Amino acid sequence: MKVCKFGGTSVASAEQIKKVVDIVLSDKERKIVVVSAPGKRSSDDTKVTDLLIALGEKALAGENVDGALADVVARYESIAEELELEESIIDTIRKDLKERVQADRSDEVLFMDSMKAAGEDNNAKLIANYLQSIGVTANYVSPKEGGLLVNERPERVRAIPEGDDRLAQLKDKEGIIVFPGFFGFTKNGTLRTFNRGGSDITGSLLAAATGASLYENFTDVDSVFAANPMVVDNPEAIDEMTYNEMRELAYAGFSVFHDEALMPAFRKSVPVCIKNTNNPSAPGTMIVAERKKDPARPVVGIAADDGFATLYVDKYLMNQEVGFGRRLLQILEDEGLSFEHTPSGIDNMSVILRDHQLTEEKEQRILHRVETELQTDAVQLKRGFSMVVLVGEGMRHTTGLTARAASAIASTGANIQMINQGSSEVSLVFGILTEDETKVLRALYNEFFN
């Protein structure tokens, strides 16, 4: 039994949905289908999720929502008409959207979660309706009915295992199950959405809970590539990689698969395959627990991501002060910040943060507290950094790899701001200025792949 998930571009139009249905029906093992909200049909189009956000914001501002509501309904209406579906499905969708717009707005975050989730929820209803219209036994199942439970606020949303037994029963339901991605419900029935790429998480959770033989993640590319094809010309396709490798690459900017989505599949050893809706015969990229290592290719992929800031802290004899690192990180925790890396020396320590977490007020509070509470010699926070990451299970057995990478970066004239390698040695991270990101990525790709 397979679980397959289709992203926004895969279900953006009637033509795309017909491709999805053909793919599902071509393999009788494809039992559970997770769908996203309709994405862009062209580069200048608007995603349904963005239309829903605009609708929700108008409702919160007390503005007239008729036009924004009509825009959302029109997207589904055009799909339904091309699929020759009965008007009743649009009536169902329109009623659902009106109920969401008129719902309690006292908690703006939960209100917007409900609005955003309408994209996936109603697309699942529409696709199930289409399957039924062509004579296929299929059913829409909501996350509340299916048992996809998430934690309560204010914690960051994540799935909780109490719902797994109910999710496992989906494999025994008759026919094809169409399940909306991106959101779940708390035990008290509150809807919460996952973070970006949340439909990947839904698919992985269902694959793990049902003990699927394979989780297929259909997107708009043939495979995962060794580097960003928007930066590197014709990068190599990756045929096979491990969970750890994909996790590192996804974290570092590979947008083809959500980094959090790997964990449920990893825990239950469900293999994952990244495939292309528009070219389903392509083998795609398999993500597995273990793979054969090629000594000639220690690096499987190179990724880069911007939007980092660095907190620099200097204090003489820092290394002899018990608890200094803990107290520094406690200050960040008090501000609700997570950190990415903490390279350090004997008298200095740096903390790498995601820039989007910071506000001007938080920054000033952090600098003041670090200076006064830790009695530092110097403290400053700088923005404008990128992290370039080399990933490969074979790196730990390769001599001179760091020297090769550093030499390639030096050849571009860029300065390395930070180097960090995890204890597993699956990844090697270089901190650089964002302005140097493109040339560094190309130089590293040429060094290890050309």
N, C-alpha and C positions, 0 to 999 in steps of 0.2 A: 504494500500500500504506500502510495506516494502523496506527499503534500506539495502543492505548487502555489507559488505566490506570483502575482502579476503586478508590476509597478504602474505608475500613473500614465506613462506614454503608451503602455501596452493596452490600456483600457480607455484611451482618450476619445475614441470615436466608435461608431458602429462598425466600420471596417476593421478596426483593431480588435474589437470584441469578437467579431466573427473569427479572426485568427486565433484568439484565445480559446474559443470553443472548439475549433478544429484541433488544436493542440491537446486539449483535455480529452476529447473523444478519441484521439488517435492511440491512446494508451489506457487500457481498462484499469490499470493500477492507480491512475490519478483519481483519487477519491475526494480529497479536500482541496478546495480552491480558495485562496485568500486574495482579496482584491483591494487595490488602492482606489482613491478618488480619481476621476478623469483628469489627466494631466494636459499638457499643451499639445494641440494638434499641429502647431507650427511655431516657429521661433517668436513670432509676435502675438501669439495667443496668450490667454490667461488660464492658469490652473483653476479648477473648481474650488480647491482649498483656499486660494487667494480671494476668489469671489465670496466665499463664505466668511472669511475674515472681514472683508469690507462690509458685508451684510451685518455681521455681529457688531462691528464698531459703530455703524449707523444706529443700530438699536440701542446700544449703550449711551450714545450721545443724545438720544431722544429725537433723532431725525426721522423723516419719512423713509420707510424701508421698502416701499412698493417696487420701485425700480430695481433696487439691488436684489430683491427676492425674485423678481421676474427674470433677471439675468441668470441666476442659478437654475431656475426651473427650465429656462430656455435651453441650457446645455443638455440637460437630461431629455428634454422633449425632442431635440434634434436627433439624439441617439435612438430614442424609442421609435420615432417615425421611420428612420432608415432601417430599423430592425423589424418594422411592421408589427409592433406590439400594440395591444389595445390601450385605449386612453386611461383605463383604470390604474395602470402602473404610475402614470404621471399624476393622477389624482392622489394616489398614496404618497408620492414623493412631495407634492405640494402641501398636503396636509401635515406631513411630518415637519417640513421646514417652518410652516406657520406656527406649529406648536413649540418648536425650539425658540423662535424669535420672541414668542409671547411668554416664555418661561421666566422663572424668578431670576432677576439680574443682581441680587444683593451681593453675590460673590462673583465678581467679574471674571476671574480666572476660570471657574467652573462653567460659567455661562459660555465663555469663548471655547472651552474644551468641547462642550456639547455642539456648538455651531460648527467647529472644524470637523468633528467626527461625522457630521451629516454627509460629508463627501463620500467616504468609504461605505457608510451604512446604506445609503440609498443606491449606490452603484452595485452593491451586492444584491440588493432586492431586484434591481433592473436585470442584472445578468442571470440571476436565478429564474426570473420571469421569462427571459429569452430562451434559456435551456428548456423550460417547460413548454414554450410555444412551438418548439421543433420536435416535441415528443420525447424529450429526455427526462428521466426521473431525477429531479433536482430540488433542493430545498435551501432557502435562505435560513441561516442560523445566526442569531445575534450573539455577541459576546456574553450578554447577560444570561441568555438561555443556555449557551454552550458551556459556561462556567469559567470564563477567562477573568479571574479575580486579580485585582491590583491593591496595593497598599493605600492607606489613608493619607491625607495631607497632614502636615506640611512637607513630609519627606518627598524626595524626588520619586516620580512614579516608577514602579517596577512591579512585575508580576509576582504573586505569592503562590506557593504550591498547594494551598488548600483547594484550589479549583481543578487540580490535575485529574482527579478521578472522574469528574464530569466530562472534562475535555476528552479523556481516553475513550469515552462511550461514543464519540462521534464516528469512530471507525466502524461501528456496528449499525449505524443508521443506514436506511435504504437509499440507494442512489448517490448522486454527487452532492456534496455539501458546499455551499457558497458562503464564505465567512468574511465579514469586513475586517480589514486590518486597522492598525493604528490606535485602538483604544480598548479599554476594559472597564470593569465596574468594581467598586469596593464592595465589601460585605453588606454595607447598608444601602447599596444601590446607586451610589454616586458615580457618574461617568468621569473617567480621567483618560487623557490621551498620553501616549508615549512621546518621547522626544523625536527629533527629525528621523526620518526613515523608519518610523514605528511599525509600518506594515511588515518589514523584514522581521521584526521582533515577534509579531503575531504568528507569522508562518513558522518560525523556529520553535516557538512555544507549542504550537499544535503538532509539529513533527515529533518533538520530544515526548509530549504527553501521550500521543497515540502510538508511539513506537514505530514510526514510519521507516520504511527501508531506504528512503531518499527524500530530501527536501530540495525541490527545484525552485530556484529563484530566477524568474524570467524578467529580463530588463530589455534595454535597447542596444546592447553591445554583445558581440559574439563570445567574449570571454573577459577575464581580468587580464590586463596588460602589465608588463613589467615596469612601465612608467606612464605618466599621464600623456595620452596621445594628443592633447591640446598643446603640449609643450615639446615633446619629443616626436620626431617624425617616424611613423611606422614602428612603434615599439613592439617587442616580441610578445606574443600571447603566452600566458601561463597555462599549461595543460593541467597541472596538479600542484597543490600546495597544502600545507597543514593548517589546522585551526589556528595555531599560534602565529604562523606567518600572515594569515589573512587578518587576524585580530590586530597585529602591529601595523599592517598596511592601511587597514580601514581607519584606525585611530589617526594615522598620519596624513589622511587626506584622500584615500581612495573612496570615492563616493558611491561606487557600484554596489556596496553592501554595508549595511549599518554595523558598526563595530560591536555594539551590545547584542546584536542578534545572534552572534556565534555561540554565546554561552549556553543556552538551552540545548542546542544541537551537540555541542562539545560534551556536555555532561552525560548525555545519553548516547554518545557515539553515533549520531545520525549523520551520514555523509551529506554534504551540500553540493549542489551543482548550479553554477551561474550560467544561464542560457539566454539566448536572444529570441524574443517573440517573433521578430521579423525574419529570423533565419533558424528555425528550430532544429534543423538537421545538423547544424554545427555542434561539435561535441561539448563546447563550453569549457569551463574550468571546474575541476573537481576539488573540493576541500575535504580533507580526510585527516585522521589522527596521525598517520605516519606515511611517509613517501620515500622513494629511493632518492638518495643524494647523489648529485653529479659533482665530483671533486673539481671539475673544470668550471663549474658555475656555483660558487658558494652563495652568491646573492640571487634571490629569486625575484625581488622587486625593489624599486626605489620610489619613495613618496616624499612629498613636501607639503607643508601646511603653514599658513601665516597666521597672524593674529595673536602673537605671544608677547608678553611683557616679562621683564626680569627685575626682581627685587634684589639689589646688591647690599650686603651687610658686611661691614668690616669691624673687627674688634681684636685688639692685641691679646694674645693668649686665649683666644676663643676655645681652642681645643682642650684647655684645662678646666673650662667652666662646665661643671656637670649640669645637664638639663637645658643648655642654651638652645639647642635645636628644637627641643620640645616646646619651650616657651615661645620661640619665634613662630612655629607652626600653629600654636594655640591662638596667637593673635589673628592669624589668617582664618582659622576656624571660627573665631568669634565674629568675623565679618562674613561668614558663610562662603568662604572661598576654598576651592580645591586647588591643589598644585600638581604640576606635571613632572618636574625634575628638580633635584636639589644638589647640584654639583657644589663641592666645597673644597677649601684648603685649610691650613692650620689656623689662619687668622681671618678667614673670610668664608662666607656662605652665600650662595645665590639660590633663589627660588623662582622657578619658571612658572608663570601663570597664564591662563587664557585671558586675553585682554578684555573680552566682552564681559567678564565678571566684574570689572572695575568701574567705579564711578569716581568723579573728582572728589566727592566727600569721603568715600572709602579710602582712596589713595592717601589723602591728607591724614586721616585717622591712623592708618597703618604706619605711615612714616613717623608720626608723632609718638605713637605707642612704642615702636621699635627703638626709637632714639632714647626715650625717657625711661622705659621699663627695663630695657636690656643694656642701657648705658653704652651704646655703641660709639665707635670712633667716627664712623661714617655710614650713612644709609641713603640710597637713592633708588628710584624706580624708573626704568626706561622701557619704552615701547618700540614697536617696529621690528620685531624679530620673527624669523621663520625657523622651523625645525625641518631638516632634511634627514630622512631615515632610510638606512640600508637594512633590508630584511632578508634573512635566510637561515634555515636550520643548519646549513653547512658552514656558516661563518665561524663557529666555535672551533672548528678543526683546521682553519686556514691561517697560515702564518703570513704576516705582513699585510693583512687586509686593511687595517687602519692606516698604515703608511701609504698604501696605494690611494685610499680615499682622500687622505689629507693632501697628498701631492696633486691629485686631480683638482681639488678645490683651490689649492694655491695657484695652479696654472691659470685660473680665471681672474686672479687678482683680488678675490674675496678674502676677507679675514674670518677665521673661525672664532666665534664668540664663546662656544661651549662644546664639549664632547662628553657624551654619556653613553655607557653600555650597561645594559641590565645584566643581572647575574646569570640569566639563562643564555646570554650571548646570541639570542635570536635577532636582536636589532642593535644597530649602532646609530646614535643620534648626533647630528652636528647642528649647533645653533649658529645661525648666520643672520645678517641683516636682510630684511625682506626684499630690498632693492636688488640683492644678488641672487635671489632664489632661482630664477629661470636659468641663468647661465651655470649655476652650480649643479642643478638637476641634470642639465644636458651633459656637463663634463663628467659627472659620475656615471651616467648611463653609457657614455662612450668608453669609459674606463672598464666597466664590468660586463658590457654586452656587445660592444663592437670590437 
